[in-house]
């Protein structure tokens, strides 16, 4: 049985994705099928991140050369018909036609800064389908310990800095595609410690409707007077010294071993030479003729 909210449509099996009928009917009681790999649109990925609330699923029908497809979601029949029309016009591109682009990775921000330096507050919100047009609004808030959130910066087509303790010390450090919406706090002080909140509101531009996608990032920043030693660097330094001592001892042992080996070889060669010179003298003494008186 198909769950409620499924709308049944019929499309050809070929890869051109043309829709044979715009008629939308109520789904019948049939077993559920797996996703068809050749009919998996970008809309499916949007649905997974709550950016677009439908997905297209297809399977073989009893009629040869046709696929039975289901619009999954809470859309009404009119909306489902519009979706099929968009697919027919190829305004929702198939997954395999996506253009390659640089990979976006959501990396957490650093949480410790040194007094008097510049600190970049990293805030990245990746778009799963970058070819979709969207307008992005970014809001930055600061909350001191025991205090309330206060706006410090906003990017809404243009940059706007709110009057605060950070006035004149905030620099926009985001990317052009608005996936990286980071800022940099110049010349941080000990009073800048606290919680920074990055709110991203992204509105996607579709012909049917304009869904909103929101996300937030929290950064617990601690400002210290001096940079503390990293535990990893300390361990690396200790291991380096141990390795240097080990290599030095190994080199000394090898030098002593080689010196003793060469000395023994020279002594053996000298003894052989002495024995060789002593043999003719003994032969001469044995060969001497006794003198008669």
Protein Blocks (a to p, Z undefined) as FASTA:
>chain_A
ZZehiacddddfbfnlpafbfcdcdddddddddddfklccfklmmmmnopagcddddddd
fbehiacdddedjbdfklmmmmmmmmmnopaccfklpccddddddddddfbdcehiacdd
ddddddfblmbccddddddddddehiacddfbdcehiacddddfkgoiaccfbdfkomac
cdcdehiafklgccdddddddddddfkbccdddddddddddddfbdcddfklmmmmmmmm
mmmmmmmmmmmmmmmmmmmmmmmmmmmmmmmmmmmmmmmmmmmmmmpccddZZ
